[in-house]
Amino acid sequence: VQLQASGGGLVQAGGSLRLSCAASGRMVSDYAMGWFRQAPGKEREFVAGVTWNGGSTAYVDSVKGRFTISRDNTKNAVYLQMNSLKPEDTAVYYCGRDPTFRREVIRTNTYNYDAWGQGTLVTVSS
């Protein structure tokens, strides 16, 4: 499977962006998916995750109440709605797949995910 993140850009603090993650090669409908981000000079970190059927989501504390992860298995896609953006949200955002079939618990470590594709850059100006 190949993943492609898109939707990034330059936005002012307080603004919104919607990121998309399109999967190709095979369906991801049976797998949990996650959004991660990597700021300059920092390690890649978990941002949000969703179980294979969309029944459960998880977020890093710093984005709770501002970001929403969702998925559309008919389109083989995952989304991240980002509201009330802050300068500290500036990073390259990546989507990844947890390769465990229909896992019900969302994992937050990068090594639990595969199929990383090119990320999309989000820049939030103050």
C-alpha positions as CSV (number, residue, x, y, z in Angstrom):
1,V,0.0,0.0,0.0
2,Q,1.1,3.6,-0.7
3,L,-0.1,6.6,1.2
4,Q,-0.1,10.2,0.0
5,A,-0.8,13.1,2.3
6,S,-2.0,16.4,1.0
7,G,-3.8,19.6,2.0
8,G,-1.0,21.3,3.8
9,G,-0.2,25.0,3.3
10,L,0.5,28.3,5.0
11,V,-2.2,29.5,7.4
12,Q,-2.4,32.2,10.0
13,A,-2.7,31.3,13.7
14,G,-6.4,30.5,14.5
15,G,-7.0,29.3,11.0
16,S,-8.0,25.8,9.7
17,L,-6.8,23.2,7.3
18,R,-8.0,19.8,6.3
19,L,-5.5,17.2,5.5
20,S,-6.2,14.1,3.3
21,C,-4.5,10.8,3.2
22,A,-5.1,8.8,0.0
23,A,-4.2,5.1,-0.1
24,S,-3.4,3.2,-3.2
25,G,-2.3,-0.3,-4.1
26,R,-4.6,-2.0,-1.6
27,M,-7.5,-1.1,0.7
28,V,-6.8,0.2,4.2
29,S,-10.3,-0.3,5.4
30,D,-9.2,-3.1,7.7
31,Y,-6.4,-1.2,9.4
32,A,-6.1,1.5,12.0
33,M,-4.6,4.7,10.6
34,G,-2.7,7.5,12.2
35,W,-1.5,11.0,11.5
36,F,2.0,12.0,12.7
37,R,4.0,15.1,12.4
38,Q,7.6,16.1,12.4
39,A,8.9,19.6,13.2
40,P,12.4,20.7,12.2
41,G,14.9,19.2,14.5
42,K,12.4,17.0,16.3
43,E,11.3,13.4,16.2
44,R,8.2,12.3,14.4
45,E,5.3,12.3,16.9
46,F,1.8,10.8,17.0
47,V,-1.0,13.3,16.4
48,A,-4.2,11.3,16.0
49,G,-5.4,7.8,15.2
50,V,-8.6,6.1,14.2
51,T,-9.5,2.4,14.3
52,W,-10.3,0.4,11.2
53,N,-14.0,1.0,11.4
54,G,-13.9,4.6,12.8
55,G,-15.3,3.5,16.1
56,S,-12.5,4.9,18.2
57,T,-10.1,7.8,17.9
58,A,-7.2,9.0,19.9
59,Y,-5.3,12.3,20.0
60,V,-2.1,13.7,21.5
61,D,-3.1,16.1,24.3
62,S,-1.8,19.2,22.5
63,V,-4.4,18.9,19.7
64,K,-7.4,17.6,21.7
65,G,-10.5,19.8,21.0
66,R,-8.8,21.3,17.9
67,F,-8.2,18.4,15.6
68,T,-10.5,15.7,14.3
69,I,-9.5,12.5,12.5
70,S,-12.0,10.7,10.3
71,R,-12.0,8.1,7.6
72,D,-14.0,7.1,4.6
73,N,-13.4,3.5,3.8
74,T,-15.4,3.7,0.6
75,K,-12.8,6.2,-0.7
76,N,-9.8,4.5,1.0
77,A,-9.0,7.8,2.6
78,V,-8.3,9.3,6.0
79,Y,-8.7,13.0,7.0
80,L,-7.4,15.4,9.6
81,Q,-9.5,18.5,10.2
82,M,-7.3,21.0,12.0
83,N,-8.9,24.1,13.6
84,S,-7.5,26.8,15.8
85,L,-4.1,26.2,14.5
86,K,-1.1,27.4,16.4
87,P,2.5,28.2,15.4
88,E,3.6,25.1,17.3
89,D,1.5,23.0,14.9
90,T,4.0,23.8,12.2
91,A,5.5,20.5,10.9
92,V,5.4,18.0,8.0
93,Y,2.4,15.8,8.5
94,Y,2.4,12.1,7.6
95,C,-0.2,9.4,7.6
96,G,0.7,5.8,8.4
97,R,-1.0,2.4,8.6
98,D,-1.0,0.1,11.5
99,P,-0.5,-3.2,9.7
100,T,-2.3,-5.3,12.3
101,F,-5.6,-6.6,10.9
102,R,-8.6,-4.9,12.6
103,R,-6.7,-3.8,15.7
104,E,-9.1,-2.2,18.2
105,V,-6.5,-0.3,20.1
106,I,-4.8,2.7,18.6
107,R,-1.1,2.6,19.0
108,T,1.0,5.8,19.1
109,N,4.5,4.8,18.4
110,T,5.9,5.4,14.9
111,Y,7.4,1.9,14.7
112,N,3.9,0.4,14.9
113,Y,3.0,2.0,11.5
114,D,4.1,1.4,8.0
115,A,3.5,2.6,4.5
116,W,4.7,6.1,5.2
117,G,4.5,8.3,2.1
118,Q,5.5,11.8,1.4
119,G,4.2,14.2,4.0
120,T,2.5,17.5,3.6
121,L,3.9,20.7,5.1
122,V,1.8,22.8,7.4
123,T,3.1,26.2,8.3
124,V,1.2,28.3,10.9
125,S,2.3,31.9,11.1
126,S,1.8,34.0,14.2
